Structure formats: C-alpha cells, structure tokens
Amino acid sequence: MQRFSRIFTSSLLLIATLVSLASSSTPSITSPSNGTSINPGDKFTFSYHSIADYGTSSYNYTVWLFTTPPSAFVPFKDYASGYYFGRYASPNYPGNPNPSNPPPATLTMPNFARLRRGVGSGSHARNATVYLAVLEEYITGESLGYRISLVYNHIFYNGTYVVH
C-alpha cells in the first residue's frame, strides 16, 4: 500500500509540474474576466499575462475591442469592427527588459455611439457581446520574424447581464 501511495503522490507531483509549466507560458487576459459587464465611458482594470517565459521572449502586444469574435486572417474589406486601445509591452528578460510602453492599469470602454466624425456615424448597443483581444509578438527558437499569439475574453458592452 505504501508503494502505491508513493507512486500515486509522485504521479500527482509530475502532473502538477507539467500543468504548471504548460500554463506558465500561456498568454491570458486576467482582467477583465470573461462575462464582465462594462458600460461606455467606464474605466476598467486591465491585466494581461504575457507569453514570456524561460526560452520565450515577448516584445509588444496590441489590445483591441472587437464587435465580432476574432477569426482567421484573410484578406477582407470588412474584417472586423471595434476599437484600438494601444500597443504595450511587459518587462521580460532577455527580450524586452525595460519596455518604454508599459500597459496602463485601466482602460476606458469606448462609446460606440460617439465615434469620430466623418462619413460614418456611431451606433447604439445594449447587452452586446464584444471581445477584448490581445495580439502579442514573441520569439521562441528560430523564427522568420516574430510569432504572434491571440487571446480574447468576451465582455458585455453597455450591459445588464447577470450571471445565474
């Protein structure tokens, strides 16, 4: 019985270590979480866990708010609509130890009804699902140019969504 217990404990430790290693270099948006409801003009906490890890250098990432889920990149006139928050970088060694463009602690939800003036005009939405997305540039091993990762969380725009 003791031998089984030791093998079982060793197996659990190995599995926990492998899960930890796999998730340590998985990029993710940690805030706002999936399903968060944010009104136009509200500030919200933004936190991103970079892909940077031992053997992986991260450089810049761009933050977007899409009104449809991101999909494969293909040439298309109306690929997406949404809002560009900016280009940021998180410190990581040796790739980008002192970035000049750290991310802000908060972002402000745009008001799609008040877009910039021009030929088009804004639109109203209530309880709309939007997608906060991050495209991150990184290198691991040999690569012709930067590799790019994509993660996103769904957010409720101008919503009164309640989790049951």
Backbone as CSV, one residue per row, in Angstrom:
resi,resn,N_x,N_y,N_z,CA_x,CA_y,CA_z,C_x,C_y,C_z
1,MET,0.822,-1.197,0.000,0.000,0.000,0.000,0.865,1.260,0.000
2,GLN,1.984,1.216,0.783,2.863,2.394,0.826,3.469,2.666,-0.546
3,ARG,3.813,1.599,-1.253,4.407,1.781,-2.577,3.400,2.452,-3.507
4,PHE,2.163,2.001,-3.494,1.117,2.614,-4.308,0.957,4.078,-3.947
5,SER,0.972,4.386,-2.665,0.819,5.765,-2.199,1.959,6.642,-2.709
6,ARG,3.191,6.126,-2.663,4.338,6.908,-3.159,4.254,7.123,-4.668
7,ILE,3.870,6.070,-5.404,3.741,6.192,-6.854,2.631,7.186,-7.185
8,PHE,1.508,7.092,-6.490,0.388,7.998,-6.711,0.803,9.436,-6.424
9,THR,1.483,9.673,-5.295,1.937,11.015,-4.924,2.934,11.546,-5.945
10,SER,3.879,10.692,-6.381,4.866,11.113,-7.383,4.184,11.463,-8.701
11,SER,3.187,10.671,-9.076,2.455,10.938,-10.314,1.716,12.263,-10.236
12,LEU,1.077,12.530,-9.103,0.379,13.808,-8.929,1.342,14.977,-9.003
13,LEU,2.524,14.846,-8.374,3.519,15.924,-8.432,3.992,16.152,-9.866
14,LEU,4.215,15.074,-10.608,4.635,15.205,-12.001,3.558,15.898,-12.826
15,ILE,2.313,15.488,-12.658,1.215,16.108,-13.397,1.094,17.584,-13.029
16,ALA,1.180,17.916,-11.747,1.092,19.312,-11.309,2.223,20.139,-11.902
17,THR,3.429,19.573,-11.959,4.578,20.278,-12.532,4.361,20.525,-14.019
18,LEU,3.893,19.504,-14.743,3.665,19.663,-16.178,2.569,20.681,-16.455
19,VAL,1.501,20.661,-15.678,0.431,21.642,-15.851,0.956,23.030,-15.571
20,SER,1.778,23.169,-14.537,2.360,24.471,-14.193,3.247,24.977,-15.321
21,LEU,4.075,24.099,-15.878,4.958,24.510,-16.977,4.148,24.891,-18.212
22,ALA,3.112,24.128,-18.510,2.300,24.419,-19.692,1.563,25.733,-19.536
23,SER,1.052,26.005,-18.343,0.269,27.220,-18.168,1.131,28.446,-17.911
24,SER,2.392,28.251,-17.528,3.224,29.410,-17.223,3.530,30.240,-18.464
25,SER,3.491,29.613,-19.641,3.784,30.375,-20.850,2.547,30.525,-21.736
26,THR,1.379,30.338,-21.151,0.143,30.524,-21.896,-0.357,31.939,-21.660
27,PRO,-0.449,32.759,-22.712,-0.918,34.124,-22.502,-2.395,34.139,-22.111
28,SER,-2.770,35.136,-21.314,-4.176,35.257,-20.937,-4.486,36.681,-20.482
29,ILE,-5.719,37.072,-20.699,-6.230,38.332,-20.161,-6.797,37.976,-18.794
30,THR,-6.175,38.478,-17.731,-6.620,38.125,-16.385,-7.667,39.090,-15.854
31,SER,-7.740,40.287,-16.436,-8.772,41.241,-16.042,-8.997,42.203,-17.195
32,PRO,-10.224,42.410,-17.606,-11.463,41.891,-17.042,-11.667,40.431,-17.445
33,SER,-12.354,39.688,-16.603,-12.596,38.280,-16.872,-13.751,38.121,-17.854
34,ASN,-13.864,36.915,-18.397,-14.979,36.604,-19.294,-16.299,36.922,-18.613
35,GLY,-17.201,37.547,-19.356,-18.529,37.815,-18.847,-18.685,39.098,-18.061
36,THR,-17.611,39.893,-17.942,-17.698,41.164,-17.229,-18.577,42.129,-18.016
37,SER,-19.428,42.861,-17.330,-20.285,43.864,-17.954,-19.665,45.240,-17.736
38,ILE,-19.454,45.989,-18.835,-18.816,47.306,-18.762,-19.625,48.294,-19.592
39,ASN,-19.928,49.435,-19.025,-20.686,50.471,-19.726,-19.759,51.404,-20.493
40,PRO,-20.243,52.027,-21.567,-19.450,53.003,-22.319,-18.951,54.108,-21.390
41,GLY,-17.687,54.470,-21.543,-17.091,55.529,-20.739,-16.546,55.076,-19.401
42,ASP,-16.862,53.842,-18.961,-16.359,53.347,-17.675,-14.905,52.910,-17.793
43,LYS,-14.126,53.206,-16.757,-12.770,52.672,-16.660,-12.876,51.259,-16.110
44,PHE,-12.006,50.373,-16.604,-11.972,49.005,-16.092,-10.522,48.556,-15.951
45,THR,-10.294,47.703,-14.982,-8.953,47.178,-14.728,-8.532,46.300,-15.899
46,PHE,-7.310,46.506,-16.364,-6.755,45.686,-17.439,-5.494,45.014,-16.941
47,SER,-5.450,43.707,-17.089,-4.271,42.944,-16.706,-4.082,41.805,-17.705
48,TYR,-2.852,41.686,-18.195,-2.534,40.681,-19.206,-1.323,39.877,-18.760
49,HIS,-1.424,38.552,-18.851,-0.310,37.660,-18.542,0.376,37.305,-19.860
50,SER,1.585,37.818,-20.028,2.336,37.656,-21.274,2.766,36.208,-21.501
51,ILE,3.054,35.894,-22.748,3.570,34.584,-23.130,5.034,34.416,-22.711
52,ALA,5.698,35.510,-22.341,7.121,35.471,-21.985,7.383,34.452,-20.877
53,ASP,8.440,33.690,-21.063,8.817,32.662,-20.098,10.239,32.234,-20.439
54,TYR,10.767,31.293,-19.682,12.095,30.770,-19.979,12.094,30.228,-21.404
55,GLY,12.947,30.766,-22.258,13.026,30.324,-23.643,12.060,31.020,-24.593
56,THR,11.271,31.959,-24.073,10.335,32.700,-24.909,10.459,34.184,-24.586
57,SER,10.815,34.978,-25.560,10.919,36.427,-25.376,9.696,37.100,-25.974
58,SER,9.115,38.009,-25.208,7.955,38.772,-25.665,8.392,40.190,-25.992
59,TYR,7.736,40.789,-26.973,8.099,42.143,-27.362,6.909,43.082,-27.142
60,ASN,6.078,43.275,-28.095,4.927,44.166,-27.920,3.633,43.387,-28.054
61,TYR,2.576,43.953,-27.504,1.243,43.409,-27.760,0.265,44.553,-27.963
62,THR,-0.716,44.304,-28.829,-1.746,45.300,-29.102,-3.060,44.828,-28.498
63,VAL,-3.824,45.795,-28.002,-5.091,45.490,-27.349,-6.216,46.087,-28.199
64,TRP,-7.175,45.257,-28.532,-8.302,45.625,-29.381,-9.598,45.238,-28.708
65,LEU,-10.664,45.912,-29.064,-12.011,45.524,-28.681,-12.765,45.262,-29.984
66,PHE,-13.085,43.990,-30.256,-13.789,43.616,-31.478,-15.276,43.428,-31.190
67,THR,-16.109,43.745,-32.167,-17.548,43.553,-32.011,-18.008,42.186,-32.508
68,THR,-17.101,41.445,-33.120,-17.351,40.056,-33.503,-16.137,39.242,-33.062
69,PRO,-16.295,37.943,-32.846,-15.145,37.150,-32.403,-14.020,37.174,-33.438
70,PRO,-12.767,37.331,-32.991,-11.649,37.279,-33.934,-11.632,35.919,-34.639
71,SER,-11.275,35.945,-35.914,-11.212,34.710,-36.691,-9.935,34.702,-37.517
72,ALA,-9.830,33.750,-38.403,-8.633,33.617,-39.237,-8.389,34.899,-40.038
73,PHE,-7.118,35.234,-40.211,-6.766,36.392,-41.031,-6.860,36.012,-42.505
74,VAL,-7.736,36.671,-43.184,-7.856,36.512,-44.630,-8.138,37.894,-45.194
75,PRO,-7.685,38.178,-46.411,-7.985,39.484,-46.988,-9.506,39.666,-47.074
76,PHE,-9.989,40.745,-46.503,-11.417,41.010,-46.484,-11.620,42.476,-46.183
77,LYS,-12.458,43.147,-46.944,-12.675,44.586,-46.781,-13.143,44.938,-45.362
78,ASP,-14.107,44.212,-44.858,-14.645,44.478,-43.520,-14.270,43.356,-42.567
79,TYR,-12.968,43.158,-42.360,-12.503,42.067,-41.500,-13.116,42.149,-40.102
80,ALA,-13.129,43.340,-39.520,-13.619,43.477,-38.149,-14.039,44.920,-37.902
81,SER,-14.779,45.108,-36.823,-15.053,46.460,-36.351,-14.802,46.466,-34.855
82,GLY,-14.503,47.633,-34.336,-14.215,47.708,-32.920,-13.429,48.943,-32.556
83,TYR,-12.448,48.746,-31.676,-11.705,49.877,-31.116,-10.283,49.432,-30.776
84,TYR,-9.306,50.278,-31.080,-7.890,50.029,-30.781,-7.512,50.754,-29.495
85,PHE,-7.092,49.999,-28.473,-6.680,50.607,-27.201,-5.219,51.041,-27.200
86,GLY,-4.345,50.279,-27.855,-2.945,50.679,-27.879,-1.981,49.515,-27.977
87,ARG,-0.684,49.881,-28.027,0.415,48.916,-28.133,1.259,49.021,-26.876
88,TYR,1.433,47.899,-26.198,2.121,47.884,-24.907,3.151,46.762,-24.872
89,ALA,3.936,46.727,-23.796,4.907,45.656,-23.590,5.097,45.440,-22.095
90,SER,5.333,44.198,-21.737,5.617,43.850,-20.348,7.093,43.482,-20.231
91,PRO,7.741,43.854,-19.129,9.155,43.533,-18.976,9.388,42.024,-18.970
92,ASN,10.406,41.588,-19.702,10.841,40.192,-19.652,12.284,40.130,-20.121
93,TYR,13.030,39.219,-19.529,14.448,39.097,-19.834,14.672,37.825,-20.623
94,PRO,15.472,37.836,-21.675,16.301,38.913,-22.185,15.636,39.718,-23.297
95,GLY,14.418,39.383,-23.685,13.790,40.001,-24.850,13.513,41.477,-24.739
96,ASN,12.904,41.915,-23.650,12.467,43.301,-23.528,12.491,43.693,-22.042
97,PRO,13.693,43.818,-21.463,13.784,44.020,-20.013,13.256,45.370,-19.510
98,ASN,13.295,46.399,-20.335,12.848,47.738,-19.915,11.999,48.391,-20.998
99,PRO,10.787,47.907,-21.213,9.975,48.486,-22.292,9.599,49.930,-21.999
100,SER,9.500,50.711,-23.056,9.137,52.127,-22.907,7.620,52.333,-22.980
101,ASN,6.873,51.258,-23.197,5.425,51.363,-23.368,4.668,50.369,-22.470
102,PRO,4.804,50.490,-21.140,4.099,49.557,-20.259,2.584,49.752,-20.354
103,PRO,1.829,48.696,-20.072,0.372,48.829,-20.167,-0.177,49.675,-19.021
104,PRO,-1.271,50.367,-19.259,-1.911,51.121,-18.174,-2.636,50.140,-17.241
105,ALA,-2.905,50.569,-16.034,-3.641,49.724,-15.081,-5.119,49.653,-15.437
106,THR,-5.608,50.698,-16.118,-7.016,50.707,-16.524,-7.141,51.140,-17.975
107,LEU,-8.220,50.698,-18.592,-8.603,51.146,-19.927,-10.005,51.738,-19.804
108,THR,-10.422,52.519,-20.775,-11.758,53.110,-20.761,-12.574,52.535,-21.906
109,MET,-13.745,51.997,-21.559,-14.619,51.418,-22.578,-15.086,52.524,-23.521
110,PRO,-14.876,52.346,-24.828,-15.310,53.378,-25.774,-16.832,53.453,-25.837
111,ASN,-17.300,54.593,-26.291,-18.723,54.773,-26.528,-18.929,54.696,-28.032
112,PHE,-19.434,53.576,-28.522,-19.580,53.379,-29.960,-20.615,54.310,-30.575
113,ALA,-21.462,54.908,-29.759,-22.448,55.857,-30.286,-21.807,57.213,-30.578
114,ARG,-20.615,57.430,-30.066,-19.920,58.716,-30.265,-18.568,58.506,-30.928
115,LEU,-18.573,57.914,-32.084,-17.331,57.722,-32.821,-16.890,59.043,-33.428
116,ARG,-15.647,59.083,-33.876,-15.126,60.288,-34.525,-16.007,60.685,-35.696
117,ARG,-16.061,61.944,-35.952,-16.874,62.463,-37.061,-16.222,62.106,-38.391
118,GLY,-17.024,61.980,-39.389,-16.546,61.645,-40.717,-17.722,61.193,-41.550
119,VAL,-17.483,60.319,-42.471,-18.531,59.835,-43.360,-19.525,58.962,-42.604
120,GLY,-19.018,58.121,-41.691,-19.890,57.212,-40.952,-20.387,57.830,-39.660
121,SER,-21.185,57.069,-38.949,-21.663,57.517,-37.650,-21.673,56.335,-36.694
122,GLY,-21.774,56.622,-35.418,-21.763,55.583,-34.412,-23.062,54.811,-34.353
123,SER,-23.111,53.836,-33.490,-24.293,53.011,-33.346,-24.499,52.701,-31.868
124,HIS,-25.737,52.504,-31.468,-26.062,52.168,-30.087,-26.133,50.654,-29.940
125,ALA,-25.799,50.181,-28.750,-25.919,48.757,-28.462,-26.218,48.584,-26.982
126,ARG,-26.969,47.564,-26.653,-27.260,47.237,-25.266,-27.104,45.733,-25.110
127,ASN,-26.420,45.347,-24.049,-26.171,43.923,-23.781,-25.479,43.230,-24.958
128,ALA,-24.595,43.946,-25.623,-23.873,43.381,-26.764,-22.629,42.640,-26.268
129,THR,-22.367,41.491,-26.857,-21.135,40.768,-26.548,-20.035,41.320,-27.434
130,VAL,-18.947,41.769,-26.813,-17.771,42.248,-27.530,-16.574,41.430,-27.051
131,TYR,-15.445,41.568,-27.727,-14.304,40.698,-27.477,-13.043,41.529,-27.259
132,LEU,-12.540,41.532,-26.026,-11.286,42.209,-25.707,-10.171,41.259,-26.114
133,ALA,-9.371,41.674,-27.090,-8.368,40.787,-27.681,-6.965,41.359,-27.533
134,VAL,-5.989,40.454,-27.403,-4.583,40.832,-27.351,-3.825,40.003,-28.385
135,LEU,-3.102,40.705,-29.262,-2.180,40.087,-30.215,-0.773,40.381,-29.708
136,GLU,-0.003,39.330,-29.413,1.333,39.511,-28.816,2.427,39.003,-29.751
137,GLU,3.490,39.809,-29.886,4.665,39.444,-30.693,5.665,38.746,-29.784
138,TYR,6.163,37.584,-30.199,7.139,36.866,-29.382,8.059,36.031,-30.255
139,ILE,9.145,35.567,-29.658,10.072,34.672,-30.352,10.462,33.547,-29.401
140,THR,10.485,32.357,-29.951,10.997,31.183,-29.245,11.700,30.323,-30.279
141,GLY,12.933,29.974,-30.012,13.690,29.204,-31.001,13.909,30.018,-32.254
142,GLU,14.025,29.337,-33.384,14.226,30.030,-34.651,12.888,30.418,-35.246
143,SER,12.848,31.615,-35.810,11.621,32.092,-36.419,11.965,33.161,-37.439
144,LEU,11.307,33.120,-38.559,11.465,34.168,-39.559,10.490,35.265,-39.168
145,GLY,10.987,36.241,-38.439,10.124,37.294,-37.910,9.524,36.884,-36.580
146,TYR,8.696,37.743,-36.038,8.034,37.461,-34.767,6.889,36.474,-34.969
147,ARG,6.663,35.657,-33.966,5.451,34.844,-33.914,4.377,35.713,-33.277
148,ILE,3.133,35.387,-33.504,2.039,36.191,-32.958,1.024,35.272,-32.295
149,SER,0.686,35.599,-31.051,-0.357,34.849,-30.350,-1.612,35.716,-30.254
150,LEU,-2.765,35.077,-30.098,-4.034,35.768,-29.953,-4.805,35.159,-28.795
151,VAL,-5.259,36.005,-27.882,-6.182,35.591,-26.825,-7.282,36.638,-26.736
152,TYR,-8.467,36.225,-26.274,-9.530,37.206,-26.064,-10.502,36.718,-24.999
153,ASN,-11.150,37.678,-24.362,-12.227,37.436,-23.409,-13.483,38.105,-23.946
154,HIS,-14.634,37.492,-23.690,-15.880,38.151,-24.105,-16.365,39.033,-22.960
155,ILE,-16.840,40.202,-23.342,-17.285,41.240,-22.406,-18.699,41.629,-22.811
156,PHE,-19.511,42.050,-21.847,-20.841,42.563,-22.171,-20.770,44.078,-22.184
157,TYR,-21.009,44.653,-23.358,-20.939,46.095,-23.584,-22.286,46.726,-23.268
158,ASN,-22.245,47.773,-22.413,-23.457,48.505,-22.076,-24.531,47.525,-21.606
159,GLY,-24.105,46.610,-20.733,-24.983,45.505,-20.395,-25.528,45.493,-18.990
160,THR,-26.561,44.715,-18.850,-27.159,44.460,-17.547,-27.170,42.951,-17.312
161,TYR,-26.200,42.283,-17.914,-26.111,40.827,-17.826,-25.884,40.406,-16.373
162,VAL,-26.614,39.407,-15.938,-26.460,38.888,-14.579,-26.148,37.397,-14.686
163,VAL,-25.082,36.962,-14.010,-24.730,35.539,-14.002,-25.651,34.824,-13.031
164,HIS,-26.275,33.749,-13.494,-27.195,32.977,-12.640,-26.482,31.806,-12.018
